Amino acid sequence: MSTLAIIITVLGYLALMFAVSIISSRGSDNSTFFSGGRKSNWLLVAFAMIGSTMSGVTFVSVPGMVAANEFGYMQMCLGFIAGYLVIAFVLTPLYFRMNVVSIYEYLDQRFGVTTHKTGAWVFFISKILGAAVRLFVVCLSLQLLVFEPLGLPFALNVLFSIAIVYLYTFKGGVKSVIWTDTLKTLCMILAVVLSIVFIAKSLGINIFDTIRESSMSRIFHFEDSNSTNFFWKQFLGGLFTVIAMTGLDQDMMQRTLSCKNARESQKNLITSVFMQVVVIFLFLCLGVLLYAFAGANGITETGDKLFPAVATSASGKLPAVVGVFFIIGLVAAAYGAGGSALTSLTTSFTVDIIGTKDKSEAKVASIRGKVHIVMAILMGIVIIIFNALNSDSAITAVYRIASYTYGPLLGLFTFGILCKKTVNDKWVPLVAILAPVLCLVLDLNSQEWFNGYKIGFELLIINAALTIAGLCCLIRRK
């Protein structure tokens, strides 16, 4: 694709996204921004959540990772299903019963104000880092396809991207996010399906036979417990990761809590997770075909660079529509994830850290507007920092970050729900700091200390367990 064609495609999608955002944000107020007025249709939210869980990282990294991990990611998806059941039938009724705007208000009522703010700060760090990784992927692709050919610096690329996510969310908040995520989901599914069909047609192959016979399509890995691809590591990692990154994440639960009641939220969650697994499987199938096409056409890129290279290649063996939908899918995925992250950061910081109690509607709106700007600027700074620390696989980076940052949240909520003891609230921040630090020490030395055992996504479970152990030490004695 030419640079001009890419620019026209990007601008065309952004125009459509802004139109959806403007229409959906009419009559918005603080309640609409924070919780959608608790009027969202559950089926619409379920479809939107497919896109909200899949950022530009999923769009680019999942197809590229099949060469190294085969279809092992599906093992995590089985864990996702189990995790969504826990969210639907344990966490969701709790949040609705307490009528919270921010899910971290639970920590205030269960432990105290210090724990409440600790949870909010942990989420703040988690979401800033995670959102930066996700937006970095689209910024990197746009840099290669648009900004670099025009001689424009990466910093300008980041400024453009942050401005987009700020402008379409600053008024409508979660209500706008749900509608734009619906558009994003539709674009992503069209992009992956059309890519599969046209690549198979170009190679003259049968899609099902090629995927079934490929050495990359193996799903289950039971043979090496030291491997990060081992089934139980992946399954348990997926289970606890989705509980932490969805059920304990203000960004994701803000959509779910916008439904009318707990029952509709549960239907939304169960429907959404099964649709998500199907879409992820399609991305993995696409990965097999991408490597086959690359091998047949002398394309050497792998990993995160594979899909962009194939979709926008100048070989002429793929129709231009593949490149168009790749750009649309990538932009939709990344800007949608960035917008929802920015909305949830603004919500949590305003409600949890600054506080809205005893403040007028106008005062809260003023605070929210200022916080939204600050969060956008901070997100841009973190993206630029992440660019300097670029890793090969962004999807791996997202989950590694989550293992360190969401562990204390998982530990706090697990202890709070399963144990009725009270703790010394003022020392909880120390536990939330020490648990990830100890995890880092274990992660760096696990192979040496445990006979070659390499810690994978189960690091999140260890982190949560250490947090729970620390909270047990803080239990108040009668």
N, C-alpha and C positions, 0 to 999 in steps of 0.2 A: 504493500500500500504506500502511496505517496504521502508526504507530510501534510499536504493540503487536505487530502481525503481523510486523514486521521483527525485533523483539527475540525473539519466540518462534522464528522461523526460525533466527536466529543461535545462540541457546542450544541449539536442537535439534541443529544440526550439530555444535556444540562438544561436546555430550554424546556423540554418536556417535564423534567424533574421539578423545576421551579414552578411550572404551571400547576402540577399536582400539589405541591407544597402550599402555594398561595390559596388554592381552592379549599384545601383541607384545613387551613389555619384560620378561616373566617370566624369571627366571634370568639377568638381564643382568649383565655385568661390564665391565671396561675394554676387553677385546677386542671385546665386542659393541657397546659404545658407539663405538669407533673404526673398526671394520671389519666389523661384523655377524658376526664369527666366521668370515668367508670361507665362508659356507654359503648365501648368497642364491640363489634361483632366477633364472636369467638372463632368462627371459621376464617374470617379475614385475617385475624391475628395469627392463626395457625399457619396460613399460607405465607404471611409476611415473615414469620419466624424462621422459615427455611432460609430466606435471604439474610436475616439478621444474624444467624449462626454461621453464615458462610461469607467471609469477607474476601477481599482480593487475595489474601493468603491462601484460602481454600481454592480459589479460582486458578491460581498460578502454581501453587506448591503441590497440591494433591496429585494432579496428573504427572508432575515431574518426579514424584517420589517413588513411583512403582518400580523403577529400575533397582533401587536400593532396598526397598521394603516389600516389594511385590504387593499383594492385596492385603497385607497384614493390617492395614488401617481399618479394615472391616471388623477386626477383633475388638478394636476400640469402639466401633459403632454398636456392637452388641452390648458393651458396657454403657453406652449412651442410653439405650432403651431402658436398661435397669435403673439408671440414674434418673431418667425422666419420671419413672413410676414413683420414686422416692419424692421428687419435687412435687408431683401432682397430688400425692395422697398424704404427705407429711408437712411439707413447707407451705404449700399454697393455702390450705385451710387455716394454718396458723397466721399467715399474713392477713387474710381477710377477716379473721376473728378479731385481730388487734387493730384493724382498719388503719394500717400504716400507709404513709406516702412513700417514705424511704424504708426499705426492709431493715436497715440498721437501727431503726427505732426500737425494734425488738430487743436489741442488746441493752438499750437504756432501761427498758422495763424489767428485763431479766437480771441484769448485773449492776447497772449504774451508769452515770453519765460518762465516766472515764472510759469504760469499756465501749460505750456507744461511739464516742469520738475515735477510739482506737480502731474499731471496725471500719468507720468511715474513712480514716486516713489510709488504712490498709487497702481498701477498695480504690481510693484515689490514686495511690501509687500503682496498683495493679492495672487499672484501666488506662492511665496515662501511658504506661509502658506498652500494654497490649495494643492500644489504639495506634500508637506510634509505629509499631511493627506492621500493622495492617495497612495504614496509609503509606508507609514507606514503600510497600510493594508496588502500589499504583504510581507513586512518584518516580520510582526507579524505571518503570516501564514507559511512563510519559517522557522521562528524561531522554531515554534511548530513541523513542519514536518521534518526539516533537521538539522538546526544548534543546537537545543537543544539536540536531540538524539546523536549528535556527540560531545557534550560538548563544543560548540563554543559560544562565547559571542554575544550579540545583536549588539554591535558596529562593529564587523567583518561582520555581516549580512548586516548592512547599508553600509559599505565600499564596499562590493561586489556589491550591488544593484546600488549604485551611479556610480561605475566604469563602469557597463554595459551601463547605459543611457548616460554616457559621451562618451564612445568609439564609439557607433554606430551613434552619432549625430555630433561629432566634425568637420567632414569634409563636409558632404552633407547637414546638416541643414534641412530646411523644405522639400526639395525634398526627402530626406531619410525618414523623418517622414511620409509623405503621403504614400509611398510604404509600410513601416512597419506597419502603421495604417491599411492598406488594409489587410495585413496578420493577424493583430490582430483582426479585425472585423470578418473575416472568422472563426478564431479559437473560438472566443467568441460565435458566433451563433451556431457553431457545438457543443460546450460544453453544452449550455443550452438546445438545442433540444434533444441531445442524453441523457442528464440527465433526462429530462421529460419522454422520451420514456421508458428508462430502469427502472426508479422508478415505473412508472405506471405498467409495465410488472411484476415487482417484487411483487407489492401489489395486482396484479390481478384485477385492477380497470379500469373503463372507464374514460379517462382523462377529457372529456368534462362534463360528469355528476358529477364527483367529484368536479371539480372547480365550476360549476354552483350551486351545493347544499351546498358548504362550506360557513360557516358564515364569513370567511375571504375575500370573493370575492366581497363584497359590494363596489361599486365605489363612489357613491355620498353621501355626508354628508351635509344636510341642517339644521339639527335640533338644533344644539348648536353653536351659534355664538361666544361663549367664547373659544370653542375648537380650537386647532391649525389645526384640520382636517376639519374645516368648508370649504364648497365649495369655497366661494368667496375669502377666505384667500389663499387657495391652488391655485386657478386659477390666481388671480392677482399676487401672489407670483411667480408662474411659468412664467407668462408673463414678469414681470420685471426682474426676475432672469436670464432668458435666454437672454434678451436684454443686461444685464450687463455682464454676464459670457460668452457670445458668441460674441455679437455685439460690445462690448466695451473691449474685451479681445484680446490682441495681439496674444496669443497662438492660439485661434480659428480662428481669422480673417486672420492670416498669411497664412493658407491653402486656404481660400476663395480668398484672393487677389493674389494667385498664378495662378488662372485661367486666360484665355486670355483676357477677358473683363467683364464688369459689367453684361451683359446679361447671359453669361455662369455661372457666380457666382450666379446669382439669381436662375437659374435652379438647380444648385448644392444644394443651401440652401433649396429650397422647396422640392426637392426629398428626401434629407437627413432627414428632420424632420419627414416626414411620416414614413420612414423606422425606425427611432429611436423609435417612439411611439410603433410600432409593436414589436420591440425587447424588450423594457421595459415591455410591456404587457406579453411577454413570461417569463421574469424574475419573474414577480409577480405570474404567474401560477405555475412556478417552486417552488416558496415559499410555496404554498398550499400543493403541493406534498411532499416537504421536511418535513414539519411538520407532515404530515400523515405518512411518512416513519419512522420518528424519534419516533413518538408515538407508532408505531407497533413494533419497535425494541429496545425499552428501551434507546434511545439516548436522553439525557437531555439538550444538548446545545440549545441555542436560539440566536436570533439576528445575529450578525456578525460571530459567531462561528458555526452556524447551517450548512451551506453549506459545509464548510471544514470537519466537523465531519461526515456528511452523505457520502460525496463523497469518503472519504478515510477510511471509517469504515472497520473494520476487520470482519464484520458479514458474509461476503461471499454471501450475498443476492443480491449484485450488481456486475456486471462484472467489471473487472479491468479497462476496457476502460473508465468507468465513472470517476474513479480517475485520469486516465491519462489526459483526456480532461479537468477535473477541474483544474489540475495543469497548463496545457498549457494555458487555458483561463485566469486564474488568473495572471500568469506570463506575458502573452501577454498584458493584460489590464493594469497592473501596470507599466511595463517597457515602454510601448508605451506612457502612460500619462506622465511618468517622463521625457522621451526623448523630447516630444513636449514642455513640460513646460520649460525644460532647454534651448531648442532652442529659444523659445520666450523671455525668460529672457535675454539671451545673445543678441538677436536682439534689444530689447527695451533699455537695458542698454548701448549698443554700440551706437545706433542711437540717442536716446533721451537724455540720461544723459551725456555721454562723448561727443557725436557728431562726425559726419563723414565729415562735410563740409570742403572743401579745403584740405582734406587728400588724399594721394595717395592710390591706390588699395592695395599695399603691406603694407602700414601703417595700413589701416583698417583691413586687414587680421591678422596682428600681434596683434592689440588691441582685435579683436574678439576672437582670440585663448586664450589670457590671461583671458578675461572676462569669457569665457566658463569654464575654470578651477575653477575660483573663485566662480562662481554660483553653480557648482557641489559640492564644499566643503561646501558652505553655506547651500545648501539644505540638505546635510547629517547631519549637526549640528542641523538643525531645526527638522529633523525626530527623532533624539535622544531625543530632548527636548519634542517633542510631545509624545514619548513613556512614559515619566515620568508623563504626564498629560492625559493618555489614557481615552477615553470616551467609552460608551457602543455602540453607533451607529456612525460610521464614516460618513455615508451619511448626518446625521443631523449636524455633526460638520462642514462638507464642506459648507452646506448652511448657517449655523450661521456665519461662518467666512466671507462668501460672503456678507451677509447682512450688516456687519460692514465695510468691505473693499471696496466693489464695489459701495456702496451708493454714495460717492463723485464723482466717475466717471460718474455714471448715471445722477447725478445732473448737472455736468459740461457739458456733451454732450446735455442733454435735454435743458438747458438754452441757450447753444450756437446755437442750431438748431432752437428753437422756438422764441427766443428773439434776436433782432438785436442790442441791446444796448451794449456798451463797459463797461468794469468794471475796477476798480483799480487793475491791475494785481498783484501788490506786496503783496496784502493782501489775495489772494486766498488760500495760504497754511493754513492760520489761519482758514478759513471756512472749509477746508478739514479735519482739526483736530477736530474742535468743533462739527461738525455734528455727527460723530461716538460717541464722548464722551456723547453728549446729548442722543443719542440712547441707550447707555449703561445704563444711569440713568433711562430712561423710561422702558427699558427691565427689570431691577431689581425691579421696583416698580409698574409695570402696574396692577398687580392683586390687590394690596392694594389701588391704586389710582382710578382704573376704575371698581370697583365692581366685581372683580374676572376675568376680561378680561385678557387673557394671550396673549401677542404678539407673533406671529409666523413668517412666512416668509415675512409678510408684513412689517417687520422691514426695509427691503431694500428700500421700497417705502417711509417710514418715513424718512430714512436717506437721500435719494435723495431730498425729499421735503425740509428738513432743509438746505441742501446744496444750493438749488435754492433760498430759503429765504435769506441765507447769501449773495449770489451773488447779489440779488436785493438791498441789503444794500450797495453794492460796486459799483453800477452803477454810472458812471461818469456824473456829471451835466454839462450842457453847460454853 
